[in-house]
């Protein structure tokens, strides 16, 4: 029994990481590779973009069927896919398909603004998000103990507010930059440049996040 209790949080964390990796592969890497592969083969920008949209759909449907529910990530992905298909059918301009990149960025920006608001109103978003991560890693009791620090640890409260504000500001700024790139870059460069910029920004943000949590003893 002791072995199971120790390994269960690790197994849950591994499942969480694996699910996120699969999401990136099937919703970002595969569509981008398909787009540039088709462009290299001489396929038009419109059809190459549409193929990238449609190839992500089976994975989204599979995750919904597997989990037997539609979570917020699946809802966002479905809305983006539907928007892309509708826009693609209404116009033969390939930039109308590329607009989905801006749509995703706008949602990320709104999430970032929400995080900033929570710093000043109620409790910071990182408290809720951190508790979810702590429950995966430590179980319900460990997560409750971590979250309970909010009530008596001033350094803990200050650290979570700063961390939440940092995430919110960077996500909002990244969204603005993303939308600008979508509307100004040549269509063939949008997917590559926006993804490189996004994942580069995310990598820097995560590196800072890990460093700051360890420095302030905030790790869930």
C-alpha positions in Angstrom: 0.0 0.0 0.0 2.8 2.4 0.8 4.4 1.9 -2.7 1.0 2.7 -4.3 0.6 5.9 -2.3 4.1 7.1 -3.3 3.8 6.2 -6.9 0.2 7.4 -7.6 1.0 11.1 -7.6 4.0 10.5 -9.9 1.8 8.5 -12.2 -0.8 11.3 -12.3 1.9 13.8 -13.1 3.3 11.6 -15.8 -0.2 11.3 -17.3 -0.6 15.1 -17.2 2.7 15.7 -18.9 2.0 13.0 -21.5 -1.4 14.6 -22.3 0.1 18.0 -22.8 2.9 16.7 -25.0 0.3 14.8 -27.2 -1.8 18.0 -27.4 1.2 20.0 -28.7 2.2 17.3 -31.1 -1.3 16.7 -32.7 -2.6 20.3 -32.5 0.6 22.2 -33.3 3.5 20.1 -34.7 1.5 17.9 -37.0 -0.6 20.7 -38.6 2.5 22.9 -39.0 4.5 20.0 -40.6 1.6 19.2 -42.9 1.3 22.8 -44.0 4.9 23.2 -44.9 5.0 19.8 -46.5 2.1 20.6 -48.7 3.5 24.0 -49.6 6.8 22.4 -50.6 4.8 20.0 -52.8 3.2 23.0 -54.5 -0.2 23.0 -52.8 -1.9 26.4 -52.5 -1.8 28.3 -49.2 -5.6 27.9 -48.7 -5.6 24.1 -49.0 -2.4 23.7 -47.0 -3.9 25.8 -44.2 -7.2 24.0 -44.4 -5.5 20.6 -44.2 -3.7 21.8 -41.1 -7.0 22.7 -39.5 -8.7 19.4 -40.4 -5.9 17.1 -39.3 -6.2 18.4 -35.7 -9.9 17.5 -35.5 -9.6 13.7 -35.0 -7.4 14.1 -32.0 -9.7 16.6 -30.4 -12.7 14.3 -30.9 -10.7 11.3 -29.5 -9.8 13.2 -26.3 -13.4 14.1 -25.8 -14.5 10.5 -26.3 -11.7 9.2 -24.1 -12.4 11.6 -21.2 -16.2 11.5 -21.8 -16.4 15.2 -21.2 -15.6 18.5 -22.9 -13.1 20.5 -20.8 -12.2 24.1 -21.4 -9.2 23.3 -23.6 -11.3 21.1 -25.8 -14.0 23.8 -26.0 -11.4 26.4 -27.1 -9.9 24.0 -29.7 -13.3 23.1 -31.1 -14.3 26.7 -31.4 -11.1 27.6 -33.2 -11.5 24.7 -35.6 -15.1 25.6 -36.3 -14.2 29.2 -36.8 -11.4 28.2 -39.2 -13.7 26.0 -41.3 -16.5 28.5 -41.5 -14.1 31.3 -42.4 -12.4 29.1 -45.0 -15.8 28.2 -46.6 -16.8 31.8 -46.7 -13.7 33.1 -48.3 -10.9 31.8 -50.6 -8.4 34.2 -49.0 -5.9 32.1 -47.1 -5.4 34.8 -44.5 -8.9 34.2 -43.3 -7.7 30.7 -42.2 -4.6 32.1 -40.6 -6.8 34.3 -38.4 -7.3 31.3 -36.1 -3.8 31.9 -34.8 -4.9 35.3 -33.7 -8.1 33.8 -32.2 -6.1 31.5 -30.0 -3.7 34.3 -29.0 -6.7 36.5 -28.1 -8.0 33.8 -25.8 -4.6 33.5 -24.1 -4.5 37.2 -23.7 -7.9 37.3 -22.0 -6.7 34.5 -19.7 -3.6 36.6 -18.9 -5.7 39.7 -18.1 -7.9 37.6 -15.9 -4.8 36.4 -14.0 -3.8 40.1 -13.4 -7.3 40.9 -12.1 -7.1 38.1 -9.6 -4.0 39.6 -8.1 -6.1 42.6 -6.9 -9.5 41.0 -6.6 -10.0 37.9 -4.4 -7.2 35.3 -4.5 -4.6 35.0 -7.2 -5.1 32.5 -10.0 -1.9 30.7 -9.1 -3.4 29.6 -5.9 -6.2 27.7 -7.7 -3.9 26.4 -10.4 -1.2 25.5 -7.9 -3.6 23.5 -5.8 -4.7 21.5 -8.9 -1.0 20.7 -9.5 -0.4 19.9 -5.9 -3.3 17.5 -5.9 -1.8 15.6 -8.8 1.6 15.5 -7.1 0.7 15.1 -3.4 -2.9 14.0 -3.3 -5.9 15.9 -1.8 -4.4 16.2 1.7 -1.1 17.5 0.4 -2.9 20.0 -1.8 -5.1 21.2 1.1 -2.0 21.7 3.3 -0.2 23.7 0.5 -3.2 25.9 -0.1 -3.7 26.5 3.7 -0.4 28.4 3.7 -2.3 31.3 2.2 -4.1 31.9 5.5 -1.0 32.3 7.7 2.1 32.9 5.5 2.6 36.5 4.3 5.6 35.5 2.1 3.5 32.8 0.5 0.7 35.3 -0.4 3.2 37.9 -1.7 5.0 35.3 -3.8 1.8 33.9 -5.4 0.6 37.4 -6.3 3.9 38.3 -7.9 4.0 35.0 -9.8 0.4 35.4 -11.0 1.0 39.0 -12.1 4.1 37.9 -14.1 2.2 35.2 -15.9 -0.7 37.5 -16.6 1.4 40.3 -18.0 3.5 38.1 -20.2 0.5 36.2 -21.6 -1.3 39.4 -22.3 1.7 41.0 -24.0 2.4 37.8 -26.0 -1.2 37.8 -27.2 -0.8 41.4 -28.6 2.4 40.5 -30.3 0.9 37.3 -31.7 -2.1 39.1 -33.3 0.2 41.7 -34.8 2.4 39.0 -36.3 -0.7 37.2 -37.8 -1.8 40.3 -39.6 1.6 41.5 -40.8 3.7 38.5 -41.6 3.6 36.7 -45.0 1.2 33.9 -44.8 3.8 31.2 -45.3 5.7 32.5 -42.3 2.8 32.9 -39.8 2.8 29.3 -38.5 6.5 29.0 -38.1 7.2 32.5 -36.6 4.2 32.6 -34.2 4.9 29.1 -32.9 8.6 29.8 -32.4 7.8 33.1 -30.6 5.1 31.5 -28.5 7.1 28.4 -27.4 10.2 30.6 -26.8 8.2 32.9 -24.6 6.6 30.0 -22.8 9.9 28.3 -22.2 11.4 31.5 -20.6 8.3 32.0 -18.5 8.3 28.4 -17.2 12.1 28.7 -16.4 11.5 31.9 -14.4 8.4 30.3 -12.8 10.4 27.2 -11.6 13.3 29.4 -10.4 11.0 31.8 -8.5 8.9 29.0 -6.9 12.0 27.4 -5.5 13.5 30.7 -4.4 10.3 31.7 -2.5 9.5 28.1 -1.4 6.2 28.2 -3.2 6.4 24.9 -5.1 3.2 22.9 -5.0 
